[in-house]
Amino acid sequence: MKQIEVVAAIICREGKYFATQRGYGEFKDCWEFPGGKIEAGESREEALKREIREELDTEISVDTFLTTVECDYPAFHLTMHCFLCSVRSGHLVLKEHENATWLNREELGSVDWLPADVEVVKELVGEK
Ligand SMILES: Nc1nc2c([nH]c(=O)n2[C@@H]2O[C@H](COP(=O)(O)OP(=O)(O)OP(=O)(O)O)[C@@H](O)[C@H]2O)c(=O)[nH]1
């Protein structure tokens, strides 16, 4: 099966987490943590900073590794490395996503996450 390796940024500020909504593709309208595929020769941290620059026009600091999630989708196997991050500069401009929101721990369960992200959310709310 096809393997995809991605990095995702869980951007935190004042007890809230930044979630973005996909505007295209198979999972249109589902919520995710922004990020994307690691390119050849990049570290995970470099890939994450580049993706957030491209998608949100924002510079982040990658603060702490949270978890790696493995998930089988019908068409591929996904490995997703998740990091807690914070904004260094920029205003989280939505260049690719259709919507975004800040969610506190209690609100994290209120949106329709991509399948892999359900595990990440469990981790964040302390169920795992
Ligand atoms: N960025 C991101 N991707 C996720 C998450 N959860 C999840 O299942 N994925 C899946 O990981 C894959 C990689 O996503 P991507 O589309 O953001 O990667 P990319 O920008 O580098 O590549 P692209 O050129 O295909 O758009 C997608 O198939 C997406 O559905 C998540 O929280 N964040």
PDBQT file of the ligand as one rigid body, heavy atoms in Angstrom, charges set to zero:
ROOT
HETATM    1  N1  LIG A 201      -1.754  18.181   6.996  1.00  0.00    +0.000 N 
HETATM    2  C1  LIG A 201      -2.505  17.213   7.521  1.00  0.00    +0.000 A 
HETATM    3  N2  LIG A 201      -2.764  16.115   6.794  1.00  0.00    +0.000 NA
HETATM    4  C2  LIG A 201      -3.517  15.166   7.358  1.00  0.00    +0.000 A 
HETATM    5  C3  LIG A 201      -4.038  15.299   8.681  1.00  0.00    +0.000 A 
HETATM    6  N3  LIG A 201      -4.759  14.195   8.988  1.00  0.00    +0.000 N 
HETATM    7  C4  LIG A 201      -4.752  13.395   7.897  1.00  0.00    +0.000 A 
HETATM    8  O1  LIG A 201      -5.311  12.335   7.795  1.00  0.00    +0.000 OA
HETATM    9  N4  LIG A 201      -3.969  13.979   6.901  1.00  0.00    +0.000 N 
HETATM   10  C5  LIG A 201      -3.726  13.404   5.574  1.00  0.00    +0.000 C 
HETATM   11  O2  LIG A 201      -2.368  13.498   5.227  1.00  0.00    +0.000 OA
HETATM   12  C6  LIG A 201      -2.194  13.676   3.806  1.00  0.00    +0.000 C 
HETATM   13  C7  LIG A 201      -1.198  14.796   3.512  1.00  0.00    +0.000 C 
HETATM   14  O3  LIG A 201      -1.782  15.996   3.435  1.00  0.00    +0.000 OA
HETATM   15  P1  LIG A 201      -1.484  17.345   2.666  1.00  0.00    +0.000 P 
HETATM   16  O4  LIG A 201      -2.377  17.401   1.482  1.00  0.00    +0.000 OA
HETATM   17  O5  LIG A 201      -1.647  18.384   3.701  1.00  0.00    +0.000 OA
HETATM   18  O6  LIG A 201       0.010  17.341   2.191  1.00  0.00    +0.000 OA
HETATM   19  P2  LIG A 201       0.744  18.330   1.225  1.00  0.00    +0.000 P 
HETATM   20  O7  LIG A 201       0.138  19.698   1.363  1.00  0.00    +0.000 OA
HETATM   21  O8  LIG A 201       2.203  18.190   1.469  1.00  0.00    +0.000 OA
HETATM   22  O9  LIG A 201       0.451  17.688  -0.172  1.00  0.00    +0.000 OA
HETATM   23  P3  LIG A 201      -0.509  17.920  -1.400  1.00  0.00    +0.000 P 
HETATM   24  O10 LIG A 201       0.398  18.457  -2.427  1.00  0.00    +0.000 OA
HETATM   25  O11 LIG A 201      -0.997  16.534  -1.718  1.00  0.00    +0.000 OA
HETATM   26  O12 LIG A 201      -1.625  18.843  -0.990  1.00  0.00    +0.000 OA
HETATM   27  C8  LIG A 201      -3.575  13.917   3.260  1.00  0.00    +0.000 C 
HETATM   28  O13 LIG A 201      -3.974  12.747   2.597  1.00  0.00    +0.000 OA
HETATM   29  C9  LIG A 201      -4.430  14.167   4.487  1.00  0.00    +0.000 C 
HETATM   30  O14 LIG A 201      -5.737  13.690   4.290  1.00  0.00    +0.000 OA
HETATM   31  C10 LIG A 201      -3.738  16.468   9.416  1.00  0.00    +0.000 A 
HETATM   32  O15 LIG A 201      -4.164  16.670  10.563  1.00  0.00    +0.000 OA
HETATM   33  N5  LIG A 201      -2.974  17.399   8.801  1.00  0.00    +0.000 N 
ENDROOT
TORSDOF 0
